[in-house]
Amino acid sequence: MATGPQQKRKELREKRLKAEAAAKGSDRRQGMAKIIGIAAFLGVIAIVAVVAVSLSGGGEPTKASNDIDKMLAGIPQDGLVLGDPKAPVTVVEFADLQCPGCKAASEQIVPDLIDGPVRNGTAKYEFNNWAILGTESVTAAKAALAASEQNRLQQFVENFYANQGLEGSGYVDEDFLLEMAEIAGIPDIDKWQADRDLPKWDQVLLKTDNEAVGAGFSGTPTFAIRKPDGSLEEINAGTPEDLIKAINQAK
């Protein structure tokens, strides 16, 4: 017999899948794509199986959520922004949750940004979902944006990166996203599920894309300083030291 949390997970997943099935009812193009690309499709199935095994791991995330919580402890969040809203410098990252380079930046650059300039009030950190790697990236981005409605965006993003699978392999499914939401500590999972479908996210993602393209950015991750007039100045953030130097120059 299913336990309370298991039953809740099952109900949420079934509700979500029914909603998506209704939305896709008239779309038959995927079937044709599978026929045309059957060899590639079978290869992807094999990859998905490997990824599923690696992600299952007895249900344990590859990076403990309490490590992420410790990194973020005591720092205010408001929607997409982490840090003191009165901080003199705004650092903006344009990232795709499926991007391996973005995962690397989250491990090698972002911790120093958060523990240094963000924590001491020199800079605030704005995370923008630039979903450029396909439909799974859009799905992931909307899940992260829904987390921002409860001021848990950064916890969701960091846990997603810690458990990131192979781009386009199908790992960004309902079970994976629900697990990320739970270990990110989103207080109201039902609200998060509903918020994923808010119509405003399409406009948010379009605005992010327009802003990144308009600024001449070529891919993810891209870091920039947002100037007082709202324009963006790209940072060559190959190392944490590069990023912190740019912040100090912008003060």
C-alpha positions as CSV (number, residue, x, y, z in Angstrom):
1,M,0.0,0.0,0.0
2,A,1.3,3.4,-0.9
3,T,2.4,5.7,1.9
4,G,1.0,9.3,2.2
5,P,3.9,11.0,0.3
6,Q,3.9,8.2,-2.3
7,Q,0.2,8.6,-2.9
8,K,0.5,12.4,-3.1
9,R,3.3,12.1,-5.7
10,K,1.2,9.6,-7.7
11,E,-1.8,11.9,-7.7
12,L,0.2,15.0,-8.6
13,R,1.9,13.1,-11.4
14,E,-1.3,11.7,-12.8
15,K,-3.0,15.1,-12.7
16,R,-0.1,16.7,-14.5
17,L,0.1,14.0,-17.2
18,K,-3.6,14.3,-17.9
19,A,-3.4,18.0,-18.3
20,E,-0.5,17.7,-20.7
21,A,-2.2,14.9,-22.7
22,A,-5.3,17.1,-23.2
23,A,-3.1,20.0,-24.4
24,K,-1.3,17.8,-26.9
25,G,-4.4,15.9,-28.1
26,S,-4.4,17.2,-31.6
27,D,-0.6,17.0,-32.1
28,R,0.5,14.0,-34.1
29,R,3.8,15.2,-35.5
30,Q,5.8,13.3,-32.9
31,G,4.6,10.0,-34.3
32,M,6.0,10.9,-37.7
33,A,9.2,12.1,-36.2
34,K,9.7,8.7,-34.5
35,I,9.1,6.8,-37.7
36,I,11.6,8.9,-39.7
37,G,14.2,8.8,-36.9
38,I,13.6,5.3,-35.6
39,A,17.3,4.4,-35.3
40,A,18.1,7.6,-33.4
41,F,15.0,7.1,-31.3
42,L,16.2,3.7,-30.2
43,G,19.6,5.1,-29.3
44,V,17.9,7.8,-27.2
45,I,15.9,5.1,-25.4
46,A,19.1,3.3,-24.4
47,I,20.6,6.6,-23.2
48,V,17.4,7.3,-21.2
49,A,17.7,3.9,-19.5
50,V,21.3,4.7,-18.4
51,V,20.4,8.1,-17.2
52,A,17.4,6.8,-15.3
53,V,19.5,4.3,-13.5
54,S,22.1,6.9,-12.6
55,L,19.5,9.3,-11.4
56,S,17.6,6.8,-9.4
57,G,20.5,5.9,-7.1
58,G,18.1,4.8,-4.4
59,G,16.3,8.2,-4.6
60,E,19.3,10.2,-3.4
61,P,20.4,13.4,-5.2
62,T,24.0,13.6,-6.3
63,K,24.5,16.7,-4.2
64,A,22.9,17.0,-0.8
65,S,20.2,19.7,-0.7
66,N,21.5,20.8,2.8
67,D,24.8,21.8,1.2
68,I,22.8,24.1,-1.2
69,D,20.7,25.4,1.7
70,K,23.9,26.1,3.6
71,M,25.3,28.1,0.7
72,L,22.1,30.2,0.4
73,A,21.3,30.5,4.2
74,G,20.5,34.0,5.3
75,I,20.4,35.5,1.8
76,P,17.1,37.0,0.8
77,Q,15.4,35.9,-2.5
78,D,12.7,37.8,-4.4
79,G,11.6,36.1,-7.6
80,L,14.6,35.8,-9.9
81,V,16.9,37.9,-7.7
82,L,19.1,36.6,-4.9
83,G,20.6,39.1,-2.5
84,D,20.1,42.5,-1.0
85,P,17.7,44.4,-3.4
86,K,19.7,47.6,-2.5
87,A,23.1,46.1,-3.6
88,P,24.9,48.6,-5.9
89,V,25.7,46.0,-8.6
90,T,23.4,43.6,-10.4
91,V,25.0,40.5,-11.9
92,V,22.8,38.7,-14.4
93,E,23.2,35.2,-15.6
94,F,21.6,33.8,-18.7
95,A,21.5,30.0,-18.4
96,D,19.8,26.9,-19.7
97,L,19.1,24.2,-17.0
98,Q,20.1,21.5,-19.5
99,C,23.4,23.2,-20.4
100,P,26.5,21.3,-19.1
101,G,28.5,24.5,-19.2
102,C,25.9,26.2,-16.9
103,K,26.2,23.2,-14.5
104,A,30.0,23.8,-14.5
105,A,29.5,27.5,-13.8
106,S,27.1,26.6,-10.9
107,E,29.8,24.5,-9.3
108,Q,32.9,26.6,-10.1
109,I,31.9,30.2,-10.3
110,V,28.5,30.8,-8.7
111,P,29.4,29.6,-5.2
112,D,32.2,32.3,-5.0
113,L,29.7,34.9,-6.3
114,I,27.1,34.0,-3.7
115,D,29.5,33.6,-0.8
116,G,31.4,36.8,-1.6
117,P,29.7,39.8,-3.3
118,V,26.1,38.6,-2.8
119,R,26.5,37.6,0.8
120,N,28.3,40.8,1.7
121,G,25.8,43.0,-0.1
122,T,28.1,44.2,-2.9
123,A,26.0,42.6,-5.6
124,K,22.7,40.9,-6.2
125,Y,22.4,38.0,-8.5
126,E,19.6,37.7,-11.1
127,F,19.1,34.3,-12.8
128,N,17.4,34.3,-16.2
129,N,16.2,31.1,-17.8
130,W,17.4,31.3,-21.4
131,A,15.8,28.1,-22.7
132,I,17.6,27.5,-26.0
133,L,18.1,23.7,-25.9
134,G,14.7,22.5,-26.9
135,T,11.3,21.7,-25.3
136,E,12.8,20.0,-22.2
137,S,14.6,23.2,-21.5
138,V,11.4,25.2,-21.7
139,T,9.7,22.7,-19.4
140,A,12.6,22.9,-16.9
141,A,12.6,26.7,-17.1
142,K,8.8,27.0,-16.3
143,A,9.3,24.7,-13.3
144,A,12.1,26.9,-12.1
145,L,10.0,30.0,-12.7
146,A,7.2,28.4,-10.7
147,A,9.7,27.9,-7.9
148,S,10.5,31.6,-8.0
149,E,6.9,32.3,-7.1
150,Q,7.7,30.9,-3.6
151,N,11.2,32.4,-3.6
152,R,13.0,29.1,-4.0
153,L,14.4,29.6,-7.5
154,Q,18.0,29.3,-6.6
155,Q,17.4,26.1,-4.5
156,F,15.6,24.6,-7.5
157,V,18.3,25.7,-10.0
158,E,21.2,24.4,-7.9
159,N,19.5,21.0,-7.2
160,F,18.6,20.7,-10.9
161,Y,22.2,21.2,-11.9
162,A,23.4,18.8,-9.3
163,N,21.2,16.1,-10.8
164,Q,21.5,17.2,-14.5
165,G,21.1,14.4,-17.0
166,L,22.1,14.2,-20.7
167,E,20.6,17.0,-22.8
168,G,17.5,16.0,-24.6
169,S,17.5,12.5,-23.3
170,G,14.0,12.7,-21.7
171,Y,15.1,12.8,-18.1
172,V,13.2,16.1,-17.5
173,D,10.0,14.3,-16.7
174,E,7.3,14.7,-14.1
175,D,9.1,12.5,-11.5
176,F,12.4,14.3,-11.9
177,L,10.9,17.8,-11.7
178,L,8.8,16.8,-8.7
179,E,11.8,15.4,-6.9
180,M,13.8,18.6,-7.6
181,A,10.9,20.7,-6.2
182,E,10.7,18.6,-3.1
183,I,14.5,18.6,-2.3
184,A,14.5,22.3,-3.1
185,G,12.2,22.8,-0.2
186,I,9.3,24.4,-2.1
187,P,6.7,24.9,0.6
188,D,3.5,24.4,-1.4
189,I,4.0,21.7,-4.0
190,D,0.3,22.0,-5.2
191,K,0.8,25.7,-5.9
192,W,4.1,25.0,-7.7
193,Q,2.4,22.5,-9.9
194,A,-0.3,25.0,-10.8
195,D,2.1,27.9,-11.3
196,R,4.1,25.9,-13.9
197,D,1.2,26.5,-16.3
198,L,0.9,30.3,-15.7
199,P,0.5,32.0,-19.1
200,K,2.9,34.7,-18.2
201,W,5.9,32.4,-18.4
202,D,5.8,32.4,-22.2
203,Q,6.2,36.1,-22.2
204,V,8.9,35.9,-19.5
205,L,10.9,33.4,-21.6
206,L,10.3,35.5,-24.8
207,K,11.5,38.6,-23.0
208,T,14.6,36.8,-21.8
209,D,15.4,35.5,-25.3
210,N,14.9,39.0,-26.8
211,E,17.1,40.6,-24.2
212,A,19.9,38.1,-24.6
213,V,19.8,38.2,-28.4
214,G,19.5,42.0,-28.4
215,A,22.6,42.2,-26.2
216,G,24.5,40.1,-28.7
217,F,25.0,37.1,-26.4
218,S,25.9,33.9,-28.2
219,G,25.1,31.1,-25.8
220,T,24.9,29.9,-22.2
221,P,26.1,30.5,-19.6
222,T,26.5,34.3,-20.1
223,F,27.2,36.6,-17.2
224,A,26.6,40.4,-17.4
225,I,26.4,43.5,-15.3
226,R,23.1,45.3,-15.6
227,K,23.7,49.0,-15.8
228,P,21.5,51.7,-14.2
229,D,19.8,52.3,-17.5
230,G,18.9,48.6,-17.8
231,S,21.4,47.7,-20.5
232,L,23.7,44.8,-20.1
233,E,27.5,44.6,-20.3
234,E,28.8,41.1,-20.8
235,I,31.5,39.8,-18.4
236,N,34.3,37.5,-19.4
237,A,33.6,35.2,-16.4
238,G,36.0,32.4,-17.0
239,T,36.9,32.3,-13.3
240,P,35.4,33.5,-10.1
241,E,38.2,36.1,-9.9
242,D,37.2,37.5,-13.3
243,L,33.6,37.9,-12.2
244,I,34.5,39.5,-8.8
245,K,36.9,41.9,-10.5
246,A,34.1,43.0,-12.9
247,I,31.8,43.5,-9.9
248,N,34.4,45.6,-8.1
249,Q,34.9,47.7,-11.2
250,A,31.2,48.3,-11.5
251,K,30.6,49.6,-8.0
